[in-house]
Amino acid sequence: MRDHRPGLALLSLEGKRALVTGAGGGLGRQMALGLAEAGADLVICGRRADALERSAELIRAFGGEVLTVPADITVEADVVRLGEATGEIDILLNNAGIGPNQHWQD
């Protein structure tokens, strides 16, 4: 059993599996951490494997299971591979995107 802060028991996601896109940093990383803190096991994806691994290290600190899948969701083959690696999920958090001053090649 994971150690939760008071109040999170009401939002328990124990036994649930969540997929978070864009989880290599920023809001995606923070939302994945929140889901892990509430007890969910995670599948996280993003374009940069190194950033995903940093997110995974933080998620593991909550005692959760985490699978990292480097993938660019604008590439159909990557989306197919992500679906195959992920399997069944309970929660989908579609977070991937770019800001107005960013480019896909960054």
C-alpha positions, -999 to 999 in steps of 0.1 A, spaced: 0 0 0 13 34 -9 17 62 16 -8 89 6 -13 124 21 -45 129 40 -74 136 16 -59 117 -13 -77 86 -1 -109 101 -15 -92 103 -49 -76 69 -48 -66 55 -81 -52 23 -67 -54 -5 -93 -59 20 -122 -36 24 -152 -32 58 -168 -16 68 -201 -2 104 -201 11 118 -234 37 146 -233 49 134 -199 86 142 -204 83 176 -187 61 205 -178 24 200 -172 25 164 -185 51 154 -159 33 172 -131 -1 155 -140 16 121 -142 31 127 -108 -3 136 -94 -18 104 -108 10 84 -94 6 101 -60 -31 91 -61 -20 55 -66 -23 50 -104 2 29 -124 15 49 -154 24 46 -190 41 78 -200 51 89 -235 69 118 -251 94 124 -279 125 124 -257 135 92 -239 159 110 -215 131 133 -203 107 104 -199 133 86 -178 136 116 -155 98 117 -151 98 79 -145 123 83 -116 101 108 -99 70 86 -104 88 56 -90 94 76 -58 57 73 -51 60 35 -54 41 33 -86 47 12 -117 57 32 -147 64 22 -183 81 47 -206 73 47 -243 92 72 -264 68 82 -291 58 112 -313 20 112 -314 21 130 -348 36 98 -363 11 70 -370 36 42 -365 46 56 -331 9 58 -321 4 22 -331 35 11 -312 23 31 -282 -11 14 -282 6 -21 -285 29 -13 -256 3 2 -234 -25 -23 -236 -56 -17 -215 -59 16 -197 -84 32 -173 -73 68 -177 -61 88 -207 -46 122 -203 -39 136 -237 -14 164 -229 11 164 -258 14 197 -276 36 226 -283 36 263 -273 34 292 -297 72 297 -296 82 260 -300 87 238 -330 82 201 -335 119 197 -342 130 211 -308 
